Amino acid sequence: MDDLIELDGVEKVFQVRRKAGLMRRERREVRAVDGISFRVPRGEMVGYIGPNGAGKSTTIKMLTGILVPSGGRLRVAGIDPSKERTRLARRIGVVFGQRTTLWWDLPLRDSYALVRRMYRIPDDRYRQNLDRCVELLNLSALLDVPVRQLSLGQRMRGDIAAALLHDPEVLYLDEPTIGLDVVSKAKVREFLRDVNAEQGTTVLLTTHDLTDIELLCKRVMVIDHGRLVYDGGLDGLHAVGESERTLVVDLERELPPIEIPGARTVRVEGPRQWLAFPATSSAAPIVAAVADGYPLVDLSVREPEIEDVIARMLHGA
């Protein structure tokens, strides 16, 4: 399997000026990306996560040719993004979080027609791709609505469709499920899985929703202060960070803290109790033990926040 994305010691340094007195400004160097190296094989779906300001967006902007690296070597589909940005644009799709690529005053249908002309998509292929996106992303009722009238979640679905109309080899996604309800999130995730599996689209996904990573990606990379600090499976990330899931239990009445093997009670409020257990462990035996030994009314499992997982990992490093 060939590598579609290649980074070797890539750096991005910004020169920032700030006041150092009434009449003087001093210049300092900000290293947003600091010697990152990784490979992404064709057809892989990878989570690229980290705290705010870690360098995720800077990396993606270099991968798309928006920013020029200060050092190192970078290739996408064999192309240097900063030198051949127009040529690369035909082979990639990008969804930048809350920054839409659609035309604000035009309905979705007209925006898509403009995308077709920009990328010179053959008519048959355009209709096939558009019909598929409209069906799977539930866009049929929105095609004649101006973009400015769409909710954030609706616009996000519209942007994802626009990014895929020209059959890109690589898709960069920044928070693709932001603003979506539970049902819409499930549809978007299913759609992305299908695109990756059926068309072999390589996907680099940044998100703060750990469920996105768990359901879509087998591999996750963590960046912090511009450096790659983890590259591997999600289970390995949980193990390194010693992260925990939480079982929220509602009982019929107030009781002393629940005591069962494999979990510990971390909080009690009336009949509700919170039990923590390792994220790498199955919830099934813990749920069964609670149901078997206590007067249970309801329960739910809460996944750890990505920020908490990373914080634990960095703290232990």
ZADO-1210 file (C-alpha; in nm, 4 decimals, padded with zeros to 6 digits):
<atoms>
<atom x="00.0000" y="00.0000" z="00.0000" code="MET" pos="1"/>
<atom x="00.1583" y="00.3321" z="-00.1093" code="ASP" pos="2"/>
<atom x="00.1777" y="00.6392" z="00.1126" code="ASP" pos="3"/>
<atom x="-00.0506" y="00.9185" z="-00.0048" code="LEU" pos="4"/>
<atom x="00.0605" y="01.1687" z="00.2617" code="ILE" pos="5"/>
<atom x="00.4277" y="01.2050" z="00.3564" code="GLU" pos="6"/>
<atom x="00.5837" y="01.4409" z="00.6106" code="LEU" pos="7"/>
<atom x="00.9537" y="01.4360" z="00.6999" code="ASP" pos="8"/>
<atom x="01.0709" y="01.6759" z="00.9702" code="GLY" pos="9"/>
<atom x="00.8150" y="01.9405" z="00.8714" code="VAL" pos="10"/>
<atom x="00.8349" y="02.2720" z="01.0568" code="GLU" pos="11"/>
<atom x="00.6362" y="02.5933" z="01.0548" code="LYS" pos="12"/>
<atom x="00.7762" y="02.8980" z="01.2316" code="VAL" pos="13"/>
<atom x="00.5978" y="03.2320" z="01.2636" code="PHE" pos="14"/>
<atom x="00.7619" y="03.5635" z="01.3497" code="GLN" pos="15"/>
<atom x="00.5467" y="03.7486" z="01.6022" code="VAL" pos="16"/>
<atom x="00.5987" y="04.1052" z="01.7199" code="ARG" pos="17"/>
<atom x="00.4810" y="04.2272" z="02.0569" code="ARG" pos="18"/>
<atom x="00.5164" y="04.5452" z="02.2582" code="LYS" pos="19"/>
<atom x="00.8146" y="04.5543" z="02.4931" code="ALA" pos="20"/>
<atom x="00.7657" y="04.9097" z="02.6137" code="GLY" pos="21"/>
<atom x="00.6185" y="05.2392" z="02.5036" code="LEU" pos="22"/>
<atom x="00.8453" y="05.2863" z="02.2023" code="MET" pos="23"/>
<atom x="00.9815" y="04.9393" z="02.1381" code="ARG" pos="24"/>
<atom x="00.8594" y="04.6164" z="01.9895" code="ARG" pos="25"/>
<atom x="01.0401" y="04.2888" z="02.0162" code="GLU" pos="26"/>
<atom x="01.0206" y="03.9995" z="01.7756" code="ARG" pos="27"/>
<atom x="00.9896" y="03.6417" z="01.8895" code="ARG" pos="28"/>
<atom x="00.9688" y="03.3116" z="01.7118" code="GLU" pos="29"/>
<atom x="00.6642" y="03.0858" z="01.7471" code="VAL" pos="30"/>
<atom x="00.7217" y="02.7259" z="01.6391" code="ARG" pos="31"/>
<atom x="00.3675" y="02.6102" z="01.5514" code="ALA" pos="32"/>
<atom x="00.4848" y="02.2797" z="01.4012" code="VAL" pos="33"/>
<atom x="00.8137" y="02.1392" z="01.5233" code="ASP" pos="34"/>
<atom x="00.9711" y="01.8619" z="01.3169" code="GLY" pos="35"/>
<atom x="00.6689" y="01.6402" z="01.2480" code="ILE" pos="36"/>
<atom x="00.7152" y="01.3181" z="01.0498" code="SER" pos="37"/>
<atom x="00.4464" y="01.0656" z="00.9580" code="PHE" pos="38"/>
<atom x="00.3011" y="00.8662" z="00.6679" code="ARG" pos="39"/>
<atom x="-00.0626" y="00.8004" z="00.5795" code="VAL" pos="40"/>
<atom x="-00.1182" y="00.5091" z="00.3374" code="PRO" pos="41"/>
<atom x="-00.3754" y="00.5354" z="00.0623" code="ARG" pos="42"/>
<atom x="-00.7250" y="00.4485" z="00.1875" code="GLY" pos="43"/>
<atom x="-00.6532" y="00.4940" z="00.5594" code="GLU" pos="44"/>
<atom x="-00.8746" y="00.6985" z="00.7922" code="MET" pos="45"/>
<atom x="-00.6674" y="00.8664" z="01.0640" code="VAL" pos="46"/>
<atom x="-00.7627" y="01.0789" z="01.3640" code="GLY" pos="47"/>
<atom x="-00.5359" y="01.3831" z="01.4126" code="TYR" pos="48"/>
<atom x="-00.6041" y="01.5276" z="01.7563" code="ILE" pos="49"/>
<atom x="-00.4572" y="01.7548" z="02.0200" code="GLY" pos="50"/>
<atom x="-00.5324" y="02.0514" z="02.2466" code="PRO" pos="51"/>
<atom x="-00.6308" y="02.3882" z="02.1012" code="ASN" pos="52"/>
<atom x="-00.3219" y="02.5590" z="01.9616" code="GLY" pos="53"/>
<atom x="-00.1313" y="02.2311" z="01.9274" code="ALA" pos="54"/>
<atom x="-00.0632" y="02.2775" z="01.5544" code="GLY" pos="55"/>
<atom x="-00.3410" y="02.0704" z="01.3940" code="LYS" pos="56"/>
<atom x="-00.4818" y="02.3439" z="01.1711" code="SER" pos="57"/>
<atom x="-00.1331" y="02.4641" z="01.0771" code="THR" pos="58"/>
<atom x="-00.0459" y="02.1120" z="00.9636" code="THR" pos="59"/>
<atom x="-00.3601" y="02.0844" z="00.7504" code="ILE" pos="60"/>
<atom x="-00.2999" y="02.4279" z="00.5969" code="LYS" pos="61"/>
<atom x="00.0469" y="02.3123" z="00.4922" code="MET" pos="62"/>
<atom x="-00.0998" y="01.9886" z="00.3533" code="LEU" pos="63"/>
<atom x="-00.3394" y="02.1903" z="00.1372" code="THR" pos="64"/>
<atom x="-00.0788" y="02.4452" z="00.0250" code="GLY" pos="65"/>
<atom x="-00.2297" y="02.7398" z="00.2123" code="ILE" pos="66"/>
<atom x="00.0878" y="02.7708" z="00.4208" code="LEU" pos="67"/>
<atom x="00.4473" y="02.7083" z="00.3118" code="VAL" pos="68"/>
<atom x="00.6565" y="02.4954" z="00.5515" code="PRO" pos="69"/>
<atom x="00.9581" y="02.6614" z="00.7121" code="SER" pos="70"/>
<atom x="01.1525" y="02.3381" z="00.6866" code="GLY" pos="71"/>
<atom x="01.1313" y="01.9682" z="00.6092" code="GLY" pos="72"/>
<atom x="00.9719" y="01.7760" z="00.3245" code="ARG" pos="73"/>
<atom x="00.5988" y="01.7393" z="00.2562" code="LEU" pos="74"/>
<atom x="00.4164" y="01.5533" z="-00.0216" code="ARG" pos="75"/>
<atom x="00.0502" y="01.4744" z="-00.0889" code="VAL" pos="76"/>
<atom x="-00.0122" y="01.2298" z="-00.3739" code="ALA" pos="77"/>
<atom x="00.3468" y="01.2959" z="-00.4799" code="GLY" pos="78"/>
<atom x="00.2815" y="01.6707" z="-00.5053" code="ILE" pos="79"/>
<atom x="00.4488" y="01.9528" z="-00.3105" code="ASP" pos="80"/>
<atom x="00.1355" y="02.1418" z="-00.1933" code="PRO" pos="81"/>
<atom x="00.2946" y="02.4865" z="-00.1700" code="SER" pos="82"/>
<atom x="00.4451" y="02.4671" z="-00.5208" code="LYS" pos="83"/>
<atom x="00.1538" y="02.3068" z="-00.7071" code="GLU" pos="84"/>
<atom x="-00.1501" y="02.4118" z="-00.5091" code="ARG" pos="85"/>
<atom x="-00.3856" y="02.4311" z="-00.8083" code="THR" pos="86"/>
<atom x="-00.2886" y="02.0859" z="-00.9323" code="ARG" pos="87"/>
<atom x="-00.3298" y="01.9423" z="-00.5819" code="LEU" pos="88"/>
<atom x="-00.6710" y="02.1061" z="-00.5335" code="ALA" pos="89"/>
<atom x="-00.8238" y="01.8661" z="-00.7880" code="ARG" pos="90"/>
<atom x="-00.7139" y="01.5689" z="-00.5763" code="ARG" pos="91"/>
<atom x="-00.8173" y="01.6816" z="-00.2283" code="ILE" pos="92"/>
<atom x="-01.1353" y="01.7821" z="-00.0448" code="GLY" pos="93"/>
<atom x="-01.1404" y="02.0073" z="00.2618" code="VAL" pos="94"/>
<atom x="-01.3988" y="02.0883" z="00.5286" code="VAL" pos="95"/>
<atom x="-01.2666" y="02.3555" z="00.7641" code="PHE" pos="96"/>
<atom x="-01.4920" y="02.3438" z="01.0690" code="GLY" pos="97"/>
<atom x="-01.7108" y="02.6507" z="01.0857" code="GLN" pos="98"/>
<atom x="-01.5667" y="02.8129" z="00.7706" code="ARG" pos="99"/>
<atom x="-01.7923" y="02.7214" z="00.4836" code="THR" pos="100"/>
<atom x="-01.6714" y="02.6737" z="00.1279" code="THR" pos="101"/>
<atom x="-02.0247" y="02.7293" z="-00.0039" code="LEU" pos="102"/>
<atom x="-02.1589" y="03.0552" z="-00.1498" code="TRP" pos="103"/>
<atom x="-02.3382" y="03.2400" z="00.1284" code="TRP" pos="104"/>
<atom x="-02.6300" y="03.3864" z="-00.0679" code="ASP" pos="105"/>
<atom x="-02.6851" y="03.0948" z="-00.3042" code="LEU" pos="106"/>
<atom x="-02.8933" y="02.7853" z="-00.2386" code="PRO" pos="107"/>
<atom x="-02.7054" y="02.4586" z="-00.2017" code="LEU" pos="108"/>
<atom x="-02.8085" y="02.3449" z="-00.5488" code="ARG" pos="109"/>
<atom x="-02.6398" y="02.6445" z="-00.7150" code="ASP" pos="110"/>
<atom x="-02.3292" y="02.6115" z="-00.4984" code="SER" pos="111"/>
<atom x="-02.2920" y="02.2512" z="-00.6101" code="TYR" pos="112"/>
<atom x="-02.3375" y="02.3525" z="-00.9738" code="ALA" pos="113"/>
<atom x="-02.0503" y="02.5997" z="-00.9356" code="LEU" pos="114"/>
<atom x="-01.8342" y="02.3300" z="-00.7768" code="VAL" pos="115"/>
<atom x="-01.9063" y="02.1086" z="-01.0777" code="ARG" pos="116"/>
<atom x="-01.7880" y="02.3799" z="-01.3180" code="ARG" pos="117"/>
<atom x="-01.4789" y="02.4621" z="-01.1104" code="MET" pos="118"/>
<atom x="-01.3613" y="02.1020" z="-01.1029" code="TYR" pos="119"/>
<atom x="-01.4948" y="02.0171" z="-01.4513" code="ARG" pos="120"/>
<atom x="-01.6788" y="01.7143" z="-01.3189" code="ILE" pos="121"/>
<atom x="-01.8387" y="01.5043" z="-01.5966" code="PRO" pos="122"/>
<atom x="-02.2189" y="01.5339" z="-01.5920" code="ASP" pos="123"/>
<atom x="-02.2888" y="01.1673" z="-01.5240" code="ASP" pos="124"/>
<atom x="-02.0385" y="01.1481" z="-01.2415" code="ARG" pos="125"/>
<atom x="-02.1637" y="01.4762" z="-01.0926" code="TYR" pos="126"/>
<atom x="-02.5252" y="01.3594" z="-01.0862" code="ARG" pos="127"/>
<atom x="-02.4272" y="01.0243" z="-00.9390" code="GLN" pos="128"/>
<atom x="-02.2167" y="01.1818" z="-00.6633" code="ASN" pos="129"/>
<atom x="-02.4724" y="01.4515" z="-00.5877" code="LEU" pos="130"/>
<atom x="-02.7622" y="01.2046" z="-00.5659" code="ASP" pos="131"/>
<atom x="-02.5633" y="00.9838" z="-00.3300" code="ARG" pos="132"/>
<atom x="-02.4611" y="01.2727" z="-00.1045" code="CYS" pos="133"/>
<atom x="-02.8139" y="01.4146" z="-00.0966" code="VAL" pos="134"/>
<atom x="-02.9614" y="01.0796" z="00.0005" code="GLU" pos="135"/>
<atom x="-02.7069" y="00.9745" z="00.2624" code="LEU" pos="136"/>
<atom x="-02.6638" y="01.3199" z="00.4188" code="LEU" pos="137"/>
<atom x="-03.0385" y="01.3966" z="00.4106" code="ASN" pos="138"/>
<atom x="-03.0022" y="01.7136" z="00.2029" code="LEU" pos="139"/>
<atom x="-03.3055" y="01.6886" z="-00.0289" code="SER" pos="140"/>
<atom x="-03.5129" y="01.9431" z="00.1657" code="ALA" pos="141"/>
<atom x="-03.2198" y="02.1870" z="00.1788" code="LEU" pos="142"/>
<atom x="-03.1136" y="02.2073" z="-00.1858" code="LEU" pos="143"/>
<atom x="-03.3128" y="02.5257" z="-00.2562" code="ASP" pos="144"/>
<atom x="-03.2320" y="02.6957" z="00.0755" code="VAL" pos="145"/>
<atom x="-02.9700" y="02.9761" z="00.0725" code="PRO" pos="146"/>
<atom x="-02.6593" y="02.8789" z="00.2679" code="VAL" pos="147"/>
<atom x="-02.6979" y="03.1753" z="00.5033" code="ARG" pos="148"/>
<atom x="-03.0317" y="03.0305" z="00.6228" code="GLN" pos="149"/>
<atom x="-02.8904" y="02.6900" z="00.7128" code="LEU" pos="150"/>
<atom x="-02.8086" y="02.5888" z="01.0687" code="SER" pos="151"/>
<atom x="-02.4491" y="02.5025" z="01.1538" code="LEU" pos="152"/>
<atom x="-02.5234" y="02.1310" z="01.1356" code="GLY" pos="153"/>
<atom x="-02.7064" y="02.1623" z="00.8018" code="GLN" pos="154"/>
<atom x="-02.4253" y="02.3704" z="00.6561" code="ARG" pos="155"/>
<atom x="-02.1687" y="02.1179" z="00.7752" code="MET" pos="156"/>
<atom x="-02.3494" y="01.8407" z="00.5900" code="ARG" pos="157"/>
<atom x="-02.3646" y="02.0645" z="00.2837" code="GLY" pos="158"/>
<atom x="-01.9915" y="02.1328" z="00.3038" code="ASP" pos="159"/>
<atom x="-01.9077" y="01.7627" z="00.3308" code="ILE" pos="160"/>
<atom x="-02.1096" y="01.6940" z="00.0154" code="ALA" pos="161"/>
<atom x="-01.9377" y="01.9794" z="-00.1716" code="ALA" pos="162"/>
<atom x="-01.5949" y="01.8476" z="-00.0729" code="ALA" pos="163"/>
<atom x="-01.6697" y="01.5050" z="-00.2226" code="LEU" pos="164"/>
<atom x="-01.8397" y="01.5913" z="-00.5526" code="LEU" pos="165"/>
<atom x="-01.5124" y="01.5744" z="-00.7499" code="HIS" pos="166"/>
<atom x="-01.4017" y="01.2356" z="-00.6067" code="ASP" pos="167"/>
<atom x="-01.0969" y="01.3567" z="-00.4097" code="PRO" pos="168"/>
<atom x="-00.8263" y="01.1089" z="-00.3175" code="GLU" pos="169"/>
<atom x="-00.7699" y="01.2811" z="00.0173" code="VAL" pos="170"/>
<atom x="-01.0317" y="01.4379" z="00.2455" code="LEU" pos="171"/>
<atom x="-00.9363" y="01.6696" z="00.5317" code="TYR" pos="172"/>
<atom x="-01.2112" y="01.7080" z="00.7928" code="LEU" pos="173"/>
<atom x="-01.2081" y="01.9580" z="01.0777" code="ASP" pos="174"/>
<atom x="-01.4859" y="01.8861" z="01.3316" code="GLU" pos="175"/>
<atom x="-01.7248" y="01.7278" z="01.0772" code="PRO" pos="176"/>
<atom x="-01.9980" y="01.6492" z="01.3341" code="THR" pos="177"/>
<atom x="-02.0009" y="01.9860" z="01.5136" code="ILE" pos="178"/>
<atom x="-02.3530" y="02.1190" z="01.5646" code="GLY" pos="179"/>
<atom x="-02.5196" y="01.7922" z="01.4637" code="LEU" pos="180"/>
<atom x="-02.7827" y="01.6070" z="01.6635" code="ASP" pos="181"/>
<atom x="-02.7357" y="01.2401" z="01.7506" code="VAL" pos="182"/>
<atom x="-02.9208" y="01.1091" z="01.4433" code="VAL" pos="183"/>
<atom x="-02.7359" y="01.3412" z="01.2043" code="SER" pos="184"/>
<atom x="-02.4003" y="01.2511" z="01.3592" code="LYS" pos="185"/>
<atom x="-02.4728" y="00.8838" z="01.2987" code="ALA" pos="186"/>
<atom x="-02.5620" y="00.9559" z="00.9332" code="LYS" pos="187"/>
<atom x="-02.2427" y="01.1551" z="00.8740" code="VAL" pos="188"/>
<atom x="-02.0263" y="00.8861" z="01.0332" code="ARG" pos="189"/>
<atom x="-02.1932" y="00.6138" z="00.8281" code="GLU" pos="190"/>
<atom x="-02.1484" y="00.8228" z="00.5139" code="PHE" pos="191"/>
<atom x="-01.7763" y="00.8763" z="00.5825" code="LEU" pos="192"/>
<atom x="-01.7253" y="00.5055" z="00.6506" code="ARG" pos="193"/>
<atom x="-01.8915" y="00.4225" z="00.3172" code="ASP" pos="194"/>
<atom x="-01.6832" y="00.6781" z="00.1257" code="VAL" pos="195"/>
<atom x="-01.3646" y="00.5422" z="00.2794" code="ASN" pos="196"/>
<atom x="-01.4563" y="00.1765" z="00.2218" code="ALA" pos="197"/>
<atom x="-01.6121" y="00.1984" z="-00.1247" code="GLU" pos="198"/>
<atom x="-01.3998" y="00.4662" z="-00.2902" code="GLN" pos="199"/>
<atom x="-01.0780" y="00.4231" z="-00.0928" code="GLY" pos="200"/>
<atom x="-01.0744" y="00.7913" z="00.0041" code="THR" pos="201"/>
<atom x="-00.7938" y="00.8729" z="00.2456" code="THR" pos="202"/>
<atom x="-00.9271" y="01.0739" z="00.5408" code="VAL" pos="203"/>
<atom x="-00.7461" y="01.2899" z="00.7963" code="LEU" pos="204"/>
<atom x="-00.9915" y="01.3801" z="01.0729" code="LEU" pos="205"/>
<atom x="-00.9531" y="01.6383" z="01.3483" code="THR" pos="206"/>
<atom x="-01.2221" y="01.6428" z="01.6172" code="THR" pos="207"/>
<atom x="-01.2910" y="01.6947" z="01.9868" code="HIS" pos="208"/>
<atom x="-01.5554" y="01.4213" z="01.9839" code="ASP" pos="209"/>
<atom x="-01.3865" y="01.0990" z="02.0916" code="LEU" pos="210"/>
<atom x="-01.6796" y="00.8983" z="01.9533" code="THR" pos="211"/>
<atom x="-01.5919" y="01.0197" z="01.6020" code="ASP" pos="212"/>
<atom x="-01.2439" y="00.8740" z="01.6430" code="ILE" pos="213"/>
<atom x="-01.3637" y="00.5483" z="01.7993" code="GLU" pos="214"/>
<atom x="-01.6223" y="00.4798" z="01.5294" code="LEU" pos="215"/>
<atom x="-01.4200" y="00.5914" z="01.2279" code="LEU" pos="216"/>
<atom x="-01.0467" y="00.5552" z="01.2894" code="CYS" pos="217"/>
<atom x="-00.8216" y="00.2619" z="01.3701" code="LYS" pos="218"/>
<atom x="-00.5222" y="00.4917" z="01.3990" code="ARG" pos="219"/>
<atom x="-00.4846" y="00.8158" z="01.5930" code="VAL" pos="220"/>
<atom x="-00.2052" y="01.0722" z="01.6023" code="MET" pos="221"/>
<atom x="-00.1691" y="01.3209" z="01.8882" code="VAL" pos="222"/>
<atom x="00.0072" y="01.6536" z="01.8433" code="ILE" pos="223"/>
<atom x="00.1047" y="01.8853" z="02.1295" code="ASP" pos="224"/>
<atom x="00.3061" y="02.2081" z="02.1105" code="HIS" pos="225"/>
<atom x="00.3796" y="02.1317" z="01.7477" code="GLY" pos="226"/>
<atom x="00.5262" y="01.7869" z="01.8107" code="ARG" pos="227"/>
<atom x="00.3854" y="01.4435" z="01.7397" code="LEU" pos="228"/>
<atom x="00.3635" y="01.2737" z="02.0798" code="VAL" pos="229"/>
<atom x="00.1632" y="00.9627" z="01.9900" code="TYR" pos="230"/>
<atom x="00.0942" y="00.7594" z="01.6763" code="ASP" pos="231"/>
<atom x="-00.0920" y="00.4301" z="01.7120" code="GLY" pos="232"/>
<atom x="-00.4231" y="00.2646" z="01.7954" code="GLY" pos="233"/>
<atom x="-00.6903" y="00.4187" z="02.0165" code="LEU" pos="234"/>
<atom x="-00.6559" y="00.1396" z="02.2735" code="ASP" pos="235"/>
<atom x="-00.2888" y="00.2241" z="02.3027" code="GLY" pos="236"/>
<atom x="-00.3727" y="00.5903" z="02.3588" code="LEU" pos="237"/>
<atom x="-00.6128" y="00.4981" z="02.6383" code="HIS" pos="238"/>
<atom x="-00.3513" y="00.2692" z="02.7910" code="ALA" pos="239"/>
<atom x="-00.0768" y="00.5334" z="02.7797" code="VAL" pos="240"/>
<atom x="-00.3087" y="00.7988" z="02.9216" code="GLY" pos="241"/>
<atom x="-00.4708" y="00.5612" z="03.1723" code="GLU" pos="242"/>
<atom x="-00.8048" y="00.7124" z="03.0715" code="SER" pos="243"/>
<atom x="-01.1340" y="00.6087" z="03.2276" code="GLU" pos="244"/>
<atom x="-01.4957" y="00.5726" z="03.1207" code="ARG" pos="245"/>
<atom x="-01.7790" y="00.6581" z="03.3559" code="THR" pos="246"/>
<atom x="-02.0875" y="00.4506" z="03.4358" code="LEU" pos="247"/>
<atom x="-02.3713" y="00.6718" z="03.5609" code="VAL" pos="248"/>
<atom x="-02.6133" y="00.4621" z="03.7692" code="VAL" pos="249"/>
<atom x="-02.9612" y="00.5642" z="03.8861" code="ASP" pos="250"/>
<atom x="-03.0884" y="00.3485" z="04.1750" code="LEU" pos="251"/>
<atom x="-03.4361" y="00.3169" z="04.3220" code="GLU" pos="252"/>
<atom x="-03.3190" y="00.4796" z="04.6459" code="ARG" pos="253"/>
<atom x="-03.0138" y="00.6243" z="04.8173" code="GLU" pos="254"/>
<atom x="-02.7556" y="00.3610" z="04.9031" code="LEU" pos="255"/>
<atom x="-02.3929" y="00.3507" z="05.0204" code="PRO" pos="256"/>
<atom x="-02.1313" y="00.3664" z="04.7407" code="PRO" pos="257"/>
<atom x="-02.1541" y="00.0730" z="04.5002" code="ILE" pos="258"/>
<atom x="-01.8773" y="-00.1826" z="04.5403" code="GLU" pos="259"/>
<atom x="-01.8070" y="-00.4125" z="04.2453" code="ILE" pos="260"/>
<atom x="-01.4844" y="-00.5544" z="04.0968" code="PRO" pos="261"/>
<atom x="-01.3219" y="-00.3533" z="03.8188" code="GLY" pos="262"/>
<atom x="-01.4764" y="-00.0158" z="03.9050" code="ALA" pos="263"/>
<atom x="-01.4699" y="00.2439" z="04.1781" code="ARG" pos="264"/>
<atom x="-01.7365" y="00.4897" z="04.2877" code="THR" pos="265"/>
<atom x="-01.6138" y="00.8457" z="04.2392" code="VAL" pos="266"/>
<atom x="-01.9305" y="01.0417" z="04.3187" code="ARG" pos="267"/>
<atom x="-02.2662" y="00.9952" z="04.4916" code="VAL" pos="268"/>
<atom x="-02.5643" y="01.2313" z="04.4754" code="GLU" pos="269"/>
<atom x="-02.8802" y="01.0862" z="04.6235" code="GLY" pos="270"/>
<atom x="-02.9818" y="00.7752" z="04.4275" code="PRO" pos="271"/>
<atom x="-02.7364" y="00.8574" z="04.1458" code="ARG" pos="272"/>
<atom x="-02.3800" y="00.7250" z="04.1523" code="GLN" pos="273"/>
<atom x="-02.0823" y="00.7628" z="03.9180" code="TRP" pos="274"/>
<atom x="-01.8446" y="00.4681" z="03.8733" code="LEU" pos="275"/>
<atom x="-01.5096" y="00.4973" z="03.6947" code="ALA" pos="276"/>
<atom x="-01.3418" y="00.2069" z="03.5143" code="PHE" pos="277"/>
<atom x="-01.0516" y="00.1757" z="03.2636" code="PRO" pos="278"/>
<atom x="-01.1391" y="00.2856" z="02.9103" code="ALA" pos="279"/>
<atom x="-00.9701" y="-00.0274" z="02.7754" code="THR" pos="280"/>
<atom x="-01.2109" y="-00.2515" z="02.9706" code="SER" pos="281"/>
<atom x="-01.5551" y="-00.3682" z="02.8602" code="SER" pos="282"/>
<atom x="-01.8527" y="-00.2103" z="03.0346" code="ALA" pos="283"/>
<atom x="-02.0579" y="-00.5310" z="03.0054" code="ALA" pos="284"/>
<atom x="-01.9386" y="-00.7159" z="03.3223" code="PRO" pos="285"/>
<atom x="-01.9624" y="-00.3982" z="03.5296" code="ILE" pos="286"/>
<atom x="-02.3165" y="-00.3277" z="03.4078" code="VAL" pos="287"/>
<atom x="-02.4131" y="-00.6901" z="03.4761" code="ALA" pos="288"/>
<atom x="-02.2720" y="-00.6760" z="03.8301" code="ALA" pos="289"/>
<atom x="-02.4612" y="-00.3539" z="03.9088" code="VAL" pos="290"/>
<atom x="-02.7861" y="-00.4908" z="03.7655" code="ALA" pos="291"/>
<atom x="-02.7451" y="-00.8151" z="03.9580" code="ASP" pos="292"/>
<atom x="-02.6639" y="-00.6650" z="04.2961" code="GLY" pos="293"/>
<atom x="-02.8461" y="-00.3320" z="04.3160" code="TYR" pos="294"/>
<atom x="-03.2029" y="-00.1977" z="04.2611" code="PRO" pos="295"/>
<atom x="-03.1330" y="-00.0413" z="03.9213" code="LEU" pos="296"/>
<atom x="-03.3563" y="00.2154" z="03.7489" code="VAL" pos="297"/>
<atom x="-03.1338" y="00.3387" z="03.4665" code="ASP" pos="298"/>
<atom x="-02.7698" y="00.3712" z="03.3627" code="LEU" pos="299"/>
<atom x="-02.5506" y="00.5199" z="03.0917" code="SER" pos="300"/>
<atom x="-02.1855" y="00.5040" z="02.9900" code="VAL" pos="301"/>
<atom x="-01.9903" y="00.8244" z="02.9325" code="ARG" pos="302"/>
<atom x="-01.6761" y="00.8225" z="02.7226" code="GLU" pos="303"/>
<atom x="-01.3689" y="01.0202" z="02.8340" code="PRO" pos="304"/>
<atom x="-01.3114" y="01.3585" z="02.6731" code="GLU" pos="305"/>
<atom x="-01.0226" y="01.3740" z="02.4281" code="ILE" pos="306"/>
<atom x="-00.8729" y="01.6631" z="02.6250" code="GLU" pos="307"/>
<atom x="-00.8709" y="01.4490" z="02.9410" code="ASP" pos="308"/>
<atom x="-00.7111" y="01.1539" z="02.7612" code="VAL" pos="309"/>
<atom x="-00.4370" y="01.3751" z="02.6190" code="ILE" pos="310"/>
<atom x="-00.3843" y="01.5571" z="02.9490" code="ALA" pos="311"/>
<atom x="-00.3384" y="01.2267" z="03.1313" code="ARG" pos="312"/>
<atom x="-00.0999" y="01.1025" z="02.8625" code="MET" pos="313"/>
<atom x="00.1124" y="01.4183" z="02.8655" code="LEU" pos="314"/>
<atom x="00.1112" y="01.4347" z="03.2448" code="HIS" pos="315"/>
<atom x="00.2395" y="01.0795" z="03.2645" code="GLY" pos="316"/>
<atom x="00.5004" y="01.1290" z="02.9950" code="ALA" pos="317"/>
</atoms>
